[in-house]
Amino acid sequence: MRVPGPVAAAIELAMDDFRPRDVKPHRGATPDEVCMYQRESFNVTTIPGPKGILFVRFTLSPGAR
């Protein structure tokens, strides 16, 4: 799959805001909580908005563990 540069940039900016790279699960986190801290646990969808805006949506991937 090829992702155009502006779309990739929008996804990266949104993911950095949604799930910053340096944030780790707290001590004693459950397996479900640990899953929620992993970026690969999420699917991403983008849709174009007005004036070149891209809306980015993250959803939990089916089967994420």
mmJSON file of the N, C-alpha and C atoms, coordinates in Angstrom:
{"data_MODEL":{"atom_site":{
"group_PDB":["ATOM","ATOM","ATOM","ATOM","ATOM","ATOM","ATOM","ATOM","ATOM","ATOM","ATOM","ATOM","ATOM","ATOM","ATOM","ATOM","ATOM","ATOM","ATOM","ATOM","ATOM","ATOM","ATOM","ATOM","ATOM","ATOM","ATOM","ATOM","ATOM","ATOM","ATOM","ATOM","ATOM","ATOM","ATOM","ATOM","ATOM","ATOM","ATOM","ATOM","ATOM","ATOM","ATOM","ATOM","ATOM","ATOM","ATOM","ATOM","ATOM","ATOM","ATOM","ATOM","ATOM","ATOM","ATOM","ATOM","ATOM","ATOM","ATOM","ATOM","ATOM","ATOM","ATOM","ATOM","ATOM","ATOM","ATOM","ATOM","ATOM","ATOM","ATOM","ATOM","ATOM","ATOM","ATOM","ATOM","ATOM","ATOM","ATOM","ATOM","ATOM","ATOM","ATOM","ATOM","ATOM","ATOM","ATOM","ATOM","ATOM","ATOM","ATOM","ATOM","ATOM","ATOM","ATOM","ATOM","ATOM","ATOM","ATOM","ATOM","ATOM","ATOM","ATOM","ATOM","ATOM","ATOM","ATOM","ATOM","ATOM","ATOM","ATOM","ATOM","ATOM","ATOM","ATOM","ATOM","ATOM","ATOM","ATOM","ATOM","ATOM","ATOM","ATOM","ATOM","ATOM","ATOM","ATOM","ATOM","ATOM","ATOM","ATOM","ATOM","ATOM","ATOM","ATOM","ATOM","ATOM","ATOM","ATOM","ATOM","ATOM","ATOM","ATOM","ATOM","ATOM","ATOM","ATOM","ATOM","ATOM","ATOM","ATOM","ATOM","ATOM","ATOM","ATOM","ATOM","ATOM","ATOM","ATOM","ATOM","ATOM","ATOM","ATOM","ATOM","ATOM","ATOM","ATOM","ATOM","ATOM","ATOM","ATOM","ATOM","ATOM","ATOM","ATOM","ATOM","ATOM","ATOM","ATOM","ATOM","ATOM","ATOM","ATOM","ATOM","ATOM","ATOM","ATOM","ATOM","ATOM","ATOM","ATOM","ATOM","ATOM","ATOM","ATOM"],
"id":[1,2,3,4,5,6,7,8,9,10,11,12,13,14,15,16,17,18,19,20,21,22,23,24,25,26,27,28,29,30,31,32,33,34,35,36,37,38,39,40,41,42,43,44,45,46,47,48,49,50,51,52,53,54,55,56,57,58,59,60,61,62,63,64,65,66,67,68,69,70,71,72,73,74,75,76,77,78,79,80,81,82,83,84,85,86,87,88,89,90,91,92,93,94,95,96,97,98,99,100,101,102,103,104,105,106,107,108,109,110,111,112,113,114,115,116,117,118,119,120,121,122,123,124,125,126,127,128,129,130,131,132,133,134,135,136,137,138,139,140,141,142,143,144,145,146,147,148,149,150,151,152,153,154,155,156,157,158,159,160,161,162,163,164,165,166,167,168,169,170,171,172,173,174,175,176,177,178,179,180,181,182,183,184,185,186,187,188,189,190,191,192,193,194,195],
"type_symbol":["N","C","C","N","C","C","N","C","C","N","C","C","N","C","C","N","C","C","N","C","C","N","C","C","N","C","C","N","C","C","N","C","C","N","C","C","N","C","C","N","C","C","N","C","C","N","C","C","N","C","C","N","C","C","N","C","C","N","C","C","N","C","C","N","C","C","N","C","C","N","C","C","N","C","C","N","C","C","N","C","C","N","C","C","N","C","C","N","C","C","N","C","C","N","C","C","N","C","C","N","C","C","N","C","C","N","C","C","N","C","C","N","C","C","N","C","C","N","C","C","N","C","C","N","C","C","N","C","C","N","C","C","N","C","C","N","C","C","N","C","C","N","C","C","N","C","C","N","C","C","N","C","C","N","C","C","N","C","C","N","C","C","N","C","C","N","C","C","N","C","C","N","C","C","N","C","C","N","C","C","N","C","C","N","C","C","N","C","C","N","C","C","N","C","C"],
"label_atom_id":["N","CA","C","N","CA","C","N","CA","C","N","CA","C","N","CA","C","N","CA","C","N","CA","C","N","CA","C","N","CA","C","N","CA","C","N","CA","C","N","CA","C","N","CA","C","N","CA","C","N","CA","C","N","CA","C","N","CA","C","N","CA","C","N","CA","C","N","CA","C","N","CA","C","N","CA","C","N","CA","C","N","CA","C","N","CA","C","N","CA","C","N","CA","C","N","CA","C","N","CA","C","N","CA","C","N","CA","C","N","CA","C","N","CA","C","N","CA","C","N","CA","C","N","CA","C","N","CA","C","N","CA","C","N","CA","C","N","CA","C","N","CA","C","N","CA","C","N","CA","C","N","CA","C","N","CA","C","N","CA","C","N","CA","C","N","CA","C","N","CA","C","N","CA","C","N","CA","C","N","CA","C","N","CA","C","N","CA","C","N","CA","C","N","CA","C","N","CA","C","N","CA","C","N","CA","C","N","CA","C","N","CA","C","N","CA","C","N","CA","C","N","CA","C","N","CA","C"],
"label_alt_id":[null,null,null,null,null,null,null,null,null,null,null,null,null,null,null,null,null,null,null,null,null,null,null,null,null,null,null,null,null,null,null,null,null,null,null,null,null,null,null,null,null,null,null,null,null,null,null,null,null,null,null,null,null,null,null,null,null,null,null,null,null,null,null,null,null,null,null,null,null,null,null,null,null,null,null,null,null,null,null,null,null,null,null,null,null,null,null,null,null,null,null,null,null,null,null,null,null,null,null,null,null,null,null,null,null,null,null,null,null,null,null,null,null,null,null,null,null,null,null,null,null,null,null,null,null,null,null,null,null,null,null,null,null,null,null,null,null,null,null,null,null,null,null,null,null,null,null,null,null,null,null,null,null,null,null,null,null,null,null,null,null,null,null,null,null,null,null,null,null,null,null,null,null,null,null,null,null,null,null,null,null,null,null,null,null,null,null,null,null,null,null,null,null,null,null],
"label_comp_id":["MET","MET","MET","ARG","ARG","ARG","VAL","VAL","VAL","PRO","PRO","PRO","GLY","GLY","GLY","PRO","PRO","PRO","VAL","VAL","VAL","ALA","ALA","ALA","ALA","ALA","ALA","ALA","ALA","ALA","ILE","ILE","ILE","GLU","GLU","GLU","LEU","LEU","LEU","ALA","ALA","ALA","MET","MET","MET","ASP","ASP","ASP","ASP","ASP","ASP","PHE","PHE","PHE","ARG","ARG","ARG","PRO","PRO","PRO","ARG","ARG","ARG","ASP","ASP","ASP","VAL","VAL","VAL","LYS","LYS","LYS","PRO","PRO","PRO","HIS","HIS","HIS","ARG","ARG","ARG","GLY","GLY","GLY","ALA","ALA","ALA","THR","THR","THR","PRO","PRO","PRO","ASP","ASP","ASP","GLU","GLU","GLU","VAL","VAL","VAL","CYS","CYS","CYS","MET","MET","MET","TYR","TYR","TYR","GLN","GLN","GLN","ARG","ARG","ARG","GLU","GLU","GLU","SER","SER","SER","PHE","PHE","PHE","ASN","ASN","ASN","VAL","VAL","VAL","THR","THR","THR","THR","THR","THR","ILE","ILE","ILE","PRO","PRO","PRO","GLY","GLY","GLY","PRO","PRO","PRO","LYS","LYS","LYS","GLY","GLY","GLY","ILE","ILE","ILE","LEU","LEU","LEU","PHE","PHE","PHE","VAL","VAL","VAL","ARG","ARG","ARG","PHE","PHE","PHE","THR","THR","THR","LEU","LEU","LEU","SER","SER","SER","PRO","PRO","PRO","GLY","GLY","GLY","ALA","ALA","ALA","ARG","ARG","ARG"],
"label_asym_id":["A","A","A","A","A","A","A","A","A","A","A","A","A","A","A","A","A","A","A","A","A","A","A","A","A","A","A","A","A","A","A","A","A","A","A","A","A","A","A","A","A","A","A","A","A","A","A","A","A","A","A","A","A","A","A","A","A","A","A","A","A","A","A","A","A","A","A","A","A","A","A","A","A","A","A","A","A","A","A","A","A","A","A","A","A","A","A","A","A","A","A","A","A","A","A","A","A","A","A","A","A","A","A","A","A","A","A","A","A","A","A","A","A","A","A","A","A","A","A","A","A","A","A","A","A","A","A","A","A","A","A","A","A","A","A","A","A","A","A","A","A","A","A","A","A","A","A","A","A","A","A","A","A","A","A","A","A","A","A","A","A","A","A","A","A","A","A","A","A","A","A","A","A","A","A","A","A","A","A","A","A","A","A","A","A","A","A","A","A","A","A","A","A","A","A"],
"label_entity_id":["1","1","1","1","1","1","1","1","1","1","1","1","1","1","1","1","1","1","1","1","1","1","1","1","1","1","1","1","1","1","1","1","1","1","1","1","1","1","1","1","1","1","1","1","1","1","1","1","1","1","1","1","1","1","1","1","1","1","1","1","1","1","1","1","1","1","1","1","1","1","1","1","1","1","1","1","1","1","1","1","1","1","1","1","1","1","1","1","1","1","1","1","1","1","1","1","1","1","1","1","1","1","1","1","1","1","1","1","1","1","1","1","1","1","1","1","1","1","1","1","1","1","1","1","1","1","1","1","1","1","1","1","1","1","1","1","1","1","1","1","1","1","1","1","1","1","1","1","1","1","1","1","1","1","1","1","1","1","1","1","1","1","1","1","1","1","1","1","1","1","1","1","1","1","1","1","1","1","1","1","1","1","1","1","1","1","1","1","1","1","1","1","1","1","1"],
"label_seq_id":[1,1,1,2,2,2,3,3,3,4,4,4,5,5,5,6,6,6,7,7,7,8,8,8,9,9,9,10,10,10,11,11,11,12,12,12,13,13,13,14,14,14,15,15,15,16,16,16,17,17,17,18,18,18,19,19,19,20,20,20,21,21,21,22,22,22,23,23,23,24,24,24,25,25,25,26,26,26,27,27,27,28,28,28,29,29,29,30,30,30,31,31,31,32,32,32,33,33,33,34,34,34,35,35,35,36,36,36,37,37,37,38,38,38,39,39,39,40,40,40,41,41,41,42,42,42,43,43,43,44,44,44,45,45,45,46,46,46,47,47,47,48,48,48,49,49,49,50,50,50,51,51,51,52,52,52,53,53,53,54,54,54,55,55,55,56,56,56,57,57,57,58,58,58,59,59,59,60,60,60,61,61,61,62,62,62,63,63,63,64,64,64,65,65,65],
"pdbx_PDB_ins_code":[null,null,null,null,null,null,null,null,null,null,null,null,null,null,null,null,null,null,null,null,null,null,null,null,null,null,null,null,null,null,null,null,null,null,null,null,null,null,null,null,null,null,null,null,null,null,null,null,null,null,null,null,null,null,null,null,null,null,null,null,null,null,null,null,null,null,null,null,null,null,null,null,null,null,null,null,null,null,null,null,null,null,null,null,null,null,null,null,null,null,null,null,null,null,null,null,null,null,null,null,null,null,null,null,null,null,null,null,null,null,null,null,null,null,null,null,null,null,null,null,null,null,null,null,null,null,null,null,null,null,null,null,null,null,null,null,null,null,null,null,null,null,null,null,null,null,null,null,null,null,null,null,null,null,null,null,null,null,null,null,null,null,null,null,null,null,null,null,null,null,null,null,null,null,null,null,null,null,null,null,null,null,null,null,null,null,null,null,null,null,null,null,null,null,null],
"Cartn_x":[0.844,0.0,0.896,0.611,1.342,0.507,1.135,0.459,1.108,0.319,0.883,1.493,2.527,3.246,2.368,1.431,0.585,-0.282,-0.726,-1.541,-0.668,0.53,1.45,1.793,2.012,2.328,1.155,-0.058,-1.249,-1.411,-1.183,-1.292,-0.24,0.988,2.058,1.771,1.334,1.013,-0.131,-1.16,-2.306,-1.91,-1.1,-0.677,0.222,1.104,1.966,1.146,0.024,-0.857,-1.683,-2.202,-3.077,-2.306,-1.153,-0.366,1.113,1.586,2.99,3.953,5.063,6.035,6.65,6.805,7.492,6.572,5.288,4.348,4.313,4.499,4.513,3.38,2.93,1.897,2.399,1.484,1.841,2.188,2.923,3.288,2.011,1.937,0.768,-0.357,-0.07,-1.097,-1.564,-2.84,-3.4,-2.972,-3.072,-2.749,-3.569,-4.833,-5.651,-5.111,-4.681,-4.114,-2.802,-1.971,-0.711,-1.004,-1.993,-2.397,-2.75,-3.44,-3.88,-2.717,-1.561,-0.384,0.444,0.102,0.866,0.246,1.032,0.53,-0.008,0.63,0.207,-1.131,-1.69,-3.002,-4.151,-3.823,-4.858,-4.818,-5.991,-6.142,-6.346,-5.971,-6.123,-6.919,-7.786,-8.575,-8.431,-8.282,-8.262,-9.354,-9.935,-10.894,-10.589,-10.749,-10.466,-11.556,-11.139,-12.06,-11.933,-12.535,-12.48,-11.089,-10.764,-9.536,-8.268,-8.212,-7.008,-6.814,-7.794,-7.699,-7.921,-7.182,-7.398,-7.871,-8.965,-9.448,-8.841,-8.32,-7.667,-8.431,-8.737,-9.489,-8.714,-8.599,-7.963,-9.025,-9.002,-9.907,-9.079,-9.52,-8.82,-8.905,-7.785,-7.721,-8.349,-9.191,-9.748,-8.61,-8.69,-7.668,-6.428,-6.449,-5.29,-5.08,-3.823,-3.501,-2.356],
"Cartn_y":[-1.162,0.0,1.234,2.181,3.444,4.518,5.233,6.304,7.627,8.547,9.843,10.568,11.355,12.068,12.856,13.684,14.456,13.572,12.436,11.519,10.882,10.449,9.86,10.867,12.116,13.153,13.388,13.412,13.611,12.459,11.239,10.068,10.134,10.479,10.551,11.621,12.786,13.853,13.45,12.83,12.41,11.314,10.356,9.271,9.795,10.737,11.311,12.024,12.595,13.25,12.221,11.213,10.196,9.242,8.786,7.793,8.167,9.118,9.544,8.365,8.431,7.329,7.06,8.078,7.898,7.502,7.323,6.943,5.416,4.934,3.49,3.134,1.865,1.439,1.58,1.837,1.948,0.581,0.586,-0.667,-1.379,-2.659,-3.437,-3.369,-2.814,-2.714,-4.104,-4.209,-5.476,-5.697,-6.927,-7.166,-6.279,-6.037,-5.161,-3.735,-3.261,-1.912,-1.82,-2.834,-2.856,-2.801,-3.536,-3.536,-2.129,-1.386,-0.04,0.936,0.605,1.466,1.147,0.093,-0.312,0.289,1.052,1.718,0.718,-0.428,-1.424,-2.07,-1.749,-2.272,-1.531,-0.492,0.354,0.359,0.368,0.628,2.121,2.632,4.062,4.27,5.258,5.661,7.166,7.623,9.066,9.398,10.569,11.065,12.542,12.968,14.371,15.278,16.41,17.429,18.67,19.742,20.979,21.622,22.33,23.146,22.344,21.107,20.299,19.632,19.744,19.105,17.603,16.807,15.363,14.99,14.261,13.741,12.352,12.091,10.818,10.145,8.873,8.111,6.845,6.567,5.339,4.446,3.175,2.19,0.986,0.349,-0.834,-1.929,-2.481,-3.528,-4.809,-5.478,-6.75,-7.735,-8.381,-9.35,-8.738,-7.44,-6.801,-7.42,-7.655,-8.284,-7.567],
"Cartn_z":[0.0,0.0,0.0,-0.864,-0.913,-0.229,0.665,1.392,0.973,0.409,0.019,1.22,0.959,2.01,2.97,2.458,3.382,4.286,3.766,4.574,5.657,5.279,6.258,7.355,6.972,7.959,8.903,8.364,9.2,10.186,9.719,10.592,11.7,11.341,12.335,13.391,12.956,13.909,14.838,14.266,15.073,16.061,15.61,16.495,17.605,17.282,18.316,19.387,18.994,19.963,20.737,20.024,20.61,21.521,21.041,21.775,21.645,22.459,22.374,22.533,21.826,21.823,23.195,24.019,25.296,26.447,26.189,27.246,27.352,28.558,28.821,29.774,29.751,30.699,32.139,33.035,34.444,35.017,36.1,36.768,37.2,36.927,37.3,36.279,35.1,34.06,33.644,33.364,32.891,31.441,30.939,29.532,28.579,28.907,28.061,28.066,29.228,29.314,28.541,28.651,27.901,26.406,25.967,24.557,24.085,24.917,24.541,24.388,24.923,24.802,23.556,22.853,21.678,20.426,19.706,18.5,17.48,17.396,16.406,16.757,17.901,18.289,17.605,16.841,16.26,14.738,14.143,12.712,12.545,11.393,11.135,9.851,9.895,8.732,8.58,7.347,7.096,6.097,6.26,5.278,5.041,3.789,3.495,4.042,4.528,5.011,4.145,4.565,3.785,3.836,2.792,2.735,3.015,2.526,2.664,4.01,4.876,6.195,6.036,6.786,6.832,8.231,8.294,9.572,9.755,10.939,11.23,12.362,12.159,13.167,13.504,14.788,15.253,15.875,15.509,16.098,16.533,17.582,18.068,17.014,16.682,15.672,16.217,15.42,15.878,16.178,17.28,17.651,18.276,18.55,19.19,20.562,20.905,22.195,22.841],
"occupancy":[1.0,1.0,1.0,1.0,1.0,1.0,1.0,1.0,1.0,1.0,1.0,1.0,1.0,1.0,1.0,1.0,1.0,1.0,1.0,1.0,1.0,1.0,1.0,1.0,1.0,1.0,1.0,1.0,1.0,1.0,1.0,1.0,1.0,1.0,1.0,1.0,1.0,1.0,1.0,1.0,1.0,1.0,1.0,1.0,1.0,1.0,1.0,1.0,1.0,1.0,1.0,1.0,1.0,1.0,1.0,1.0,1.0,1.0,1.0,1.0,1.0,1.0,1.0,1.0,1.0,1.0,1.0,1.0,1.0,1.0,1.0,1.0,1.0,1.0,1.0,1.0,1.0,1.0,1.0,1.0,1.0,1.0,1.0,1.0,1.0,1.0,1.0,1.0,1.0,1.0,1.0,1.0,1.0,1.0,1.0,1.0,1.0,1.0,1.0,1.0,1.0,1.0,1.0,1.0,1.0,1.0,1.0,1.0,1.0,1.0,1.0,1.0,1.0,1.0,1.0,1.0,1.0,1.0,1.0,1.0,1.0,1.0,1.0,1.0,1.0,1.0,1.0,1.0,1.0,1.0,1.0,1.0,1.0,1.0,1.0,1.0,1.0,1.0,1.0,1.0,1.0,1.0,1.0,1.0,1.0,1.0,1.0,1.0,1.0,1.0,1.0,1.0,1.0,1.0,1.0,1.0,1.0,1.0,1.0,1.0,1.0,1.0,1.0,1.0,1.0,1.0,1.0,1.0,1.0,1.0,1.0,1.0,1.0,1.0,1.0,1.0,1.0,1.0,1.0,1.0,1.0,1.0,1.0,1.0,1.0,1.0,1.0,1.0,1.0,1.0,1.0,1.0,1.0,1.0,1.0],
"B_iso_or_equiv":[0.0,0.0,0.0,0.0,0.0,0.0,0.0,0.0,0.0,0.0,0.0,0.0,0.0,0.0,0.0,0.0,0.0,0.0,0.0,0.0,0.0,0.0,0.0,0.0,0.0,0.0,0.0,0.0,0.0,0.0,0.0,0.0,0.0,0.0,0.0,0.0,0.0,0.0,0.0,0.0,0.0,0.0,0.0,0.0,0.0,0.0,0.0,0.0,0.0,0.0,0.0,0.0,0.0,0.0,0.0,0.0,0.0,0.0,0.0,0.0,0.0,0.0,0.0,0.0,0.0,0.0,0.0,0.0,0.0,0.0,0.0,0.0,0.0,0.0,0.0,0.0,0.0,0.0,0.0,0.0,0.0,0.0,0.0,0.0,0.0,0.0,0.0,0.0,0.0,0.0,0.0,0.0,0.0,0.0,0.0,0.0,0.0,0.0,0.0,0.0,0.0,0.0,0.0,0.0,0.0,0.0,0.0,0.0,0.0,0.0,0.0,0.0,0.0,0.0,0.0,0.0,0.0,0.0,0.0,0.0,0.0,0.0,0.0,0.0,0.0,0.0,0.0,0.0,0.0,0.0,0.0,0.0,0.0,0.0,0.0,0.0,0.0,0.0,0.0,0.0,0.0,0.0,0.0,0.0,0.0,0.0,0.0,0.0,0.0,0.0,0.0,0.0,0.0,0.0,0.0,0.0,0.0,0.0,0.0,0.0,0.0,0.0,0.0,0.0,0.0,0.0,0.0,0.0,0.0,0.0,0.0,0.0,0.0,0.0,0.0,0.0,0.0,0.0,0.0,0.0,0.0,0.0,0.0,0.0,0.0,0.0,0.0,0.0,0.0,0.0,0.0,0.0,0.0,0.0,0.0],
"pdbx_formal_charge":[null,null,null,null,null,null,null,null,null,null,null,null,null,null,null,null,null,null,null,null,null,null,null,null,null,null,null,null,null,null,null,null,null,null,null,null,null,null,null,null,null,null,null,null,null,null,null,null,null,null,null,null,null,null,null,null,null,null,null,null,null,null,null,null,null,null,null,null,null,null,null,null,null,null,null,null,null,null,null,null,null,null,null,null,null,null,null,null,null,null,null,null,null,null,null,null,null,null,null,null,null,null,null,null,null,null,null,null,null,null,null,null,null,null,null,null,null,null,null,null,null,null,null,null,null,null,null,null,null,null,null,null,null,null,null,null,null,null,null,null,null,null,null,null,null,null,null,null,null,null,null,null,null,null,null,null,null,null,null,null,null,null,null,null,null,null,null,null,null,null,null,null,null,null,null,null,null,null,null,null,null,null,null,null,null,null,null,null,null,null,null,null,null,null,null],
"auth_seq_id":[1,1,1,2,2,2,3,3,3,4,4,4,5,5,5,6,6,6,7,7,7,8,8,8,9,9,9,10,10,10,11,11,11,12,12,12,13,13,13,14,14,14,15,15,15,16,16,16,17,17,17,18,18,18,19,19,19,20,20,20,21,21,21,22,22,22,23,23,23,24,24,24,25,25,25,26,26,26,27,27,27,28,28,28,29,29,29,30,30,30,31,31,31,32,32,32,33,33,33,34,34,34,35,35,35,36,36,36,37,37,37,38,38,38,39,39,39,40,40,40,41,41,41,42,42,42,43,43,43,44,44,44,45,45,45,46,46,46,47,47,47,48,48,48,49,49,49,50,50,50,51,51,51,52,52,52,53,53,53,54,54,54,55,55,55,56,56,56,57,57,57,58,58,58,59,59,59,60,60,60,61,61,61,62,62,62,63,63,63,64,64,64,65,65,65],
"auth_comp_id":["MET","MET","MET","ARG","ARG","ARG","VAL","VAL","VAL","PRO","PRO","PRO","GLY","GLY","GLY","PRO","PRO","PRO","VAL","VAL","VAL","ALA","ALA","ALA","ALA","ALA","ALA","ALA","ALA","ALA","ILE","ILE","ILE","GLU","GLU","GLU","LEU","LEU","LEU","ALA","ALA","ALA","MET","MET","MET","ASP","ASP","ASP","ASP","ASP","ASP","PHE","PHE","PHE","ARG","ARG","ARG","PRO","PRO","PRO","ARG","ARG","ARG","ASP","ASP","ASP","VAL","VAL","VAL","LYS","LYS","LYS","PRO","PRO","PRO","HIS","HIS","HIS","ARG","ARG","ARG","GLY","GLY","GLY","ALA","ALA","ALA","THR","THR","THR","PRO","PRO","PRO","ASP","ASP","ASP","GLU","GLU","GLU","VAL","VAL","VAL","CYS","CYS","CYS","MET","MET","MET","TYR","TYR","TYR","GLN","GLN","GLN","ARG","ARG","ARG","GLU","GLU","GLU","SER","SER","SER","PHE","PHE","PHE","ASN","ASN","ASN","VAL","VAL","VAL","THR","THR","THR","THR","THR","THR","ILE","ILE","ILE","PRO","PRO","PRO","GLY","GLY","GLY","PRO","PRO","PRO","LYS","LYS","LYS","GLY","GLY","GLY","ILE","ILE","ILE","LEU","LEU","LEU","PHE","PHE","PHE","VAL","VAL","VAL","ARG","ARG","ARG","PHE","PHE","PHE","THR","THR","THR","LEU","LEU","LEU","SER","SER","SER","PRO","PRO","PRO","GLY","GLY","GLY","ALA","ALA","ALA","ARG","ARG","ARG"],
"auth_asym_id":["A","A","A","A","A","A","A","A","A","A","A","A","A","A","A","A","A","A","A","A","A","A","A","A","A","A","A","A","A","A","A","A","A","A","A","A","A","A","A","A","A","A","A","A","A","A","A","A","A","A","A","A","A","A","A","A","A","A","A","A","A","A","A","A","A","A","A","A","A","A","A","A","A","A","A","A","A","A","A","A","A","A","A","A","A","A","A","A","A","A","A","A","A","A","A","A","A","A","A","A","A","A","A","A","A","A","A","A","A","A","A","A","A","A","A","A","A","A","A","A","A","A","A","A","A","A","A","A","A","A","A","A","A","A","A","A","A","A","A","A","A","A","A","A","A","A","A","A","A","A","A","A","A","A","A","A","A","A","A","A","A","A","A","A","A","A","A","A","A","A","A","A","A","A","A","A","A","A","A","A","A","A","A","A","A","A","A","A","A","A","A","A","A","A","A"],
"auth_atom_id":["N","CA","C","N","CA","C","N","CA","C","N","CA","C","N","CA","C","N","CA","C","N","CA","C","N","CA","C","N","CA","C","N","CA","C","N","CA","C","N","CA","C","N","CA","C","N","CA","C","N","CA","C","N","CA","C","N","CA","C","N","CA","C","N","CA","C","N","CA","C","N","CA","C","N","CA","C","N","CA","C","N","CA","C","N","CA","C","N","CA","C","N","CA","C","N","CA","C","N","CA","C","N","CA","C","N","CA","C","N","CA","C","N","CA","C","N","CA","C","N","CA","C","N","CA","C","N","CA","C","N","CA","C","N","CA","C","N","CA","C","N","CA","C","N","CA","C","N","CA","C","N","CA","C","N","CA","C","N","CA","C","N","CA","C","N","CA","C","N","CA","C","N","CA","C","N","CA","C","N","CA","C","N","CA","C","N","CA","C","N","CA","C","N","CA","C","N","CA","C","N","CA","C","N","CA","C","N","CA","C","N","CA","C","N","CA","C","N","CA","C","N","CA","C","N","CA","C"],
"pdbx_PDB_model_num":[1,1,1,1,1,1,1,1,1,1,1,1,1,1,1,1,1,1,1,1,1,1,1,1,1,1,1,1,1,1,1,1,1,1,1,1,1,1,1,1,1,1,1,1,1,1,1,1,1,1,1,1,1,1,1,1,1,1,1,1,1,1,1,1,1,1,1,1,1,1,1,1,1,1,1,1,1,1,1,1,1,1,1,1,1,1,1,1,1,1,1,1,1,1,1,1,1,1,1,1,1,1,1,1,1,1,1,1,1,1,1,1,1,1,1,1,1,1,1,1,1,1,1,1,1,1,1,1,1,1,1,1,1,1,1,1,1,1,1,1,1,1,1,1,1,1,1,1,1,1,1,1,1,1,1,1,1,1,1,1,1,1,1,1,1,1,1,1,1,1,1,1,1,1,1,1,1,1,1,1,1,1,1,1,1,1,1,1,1,1,1,1,1,1,1]
}}}
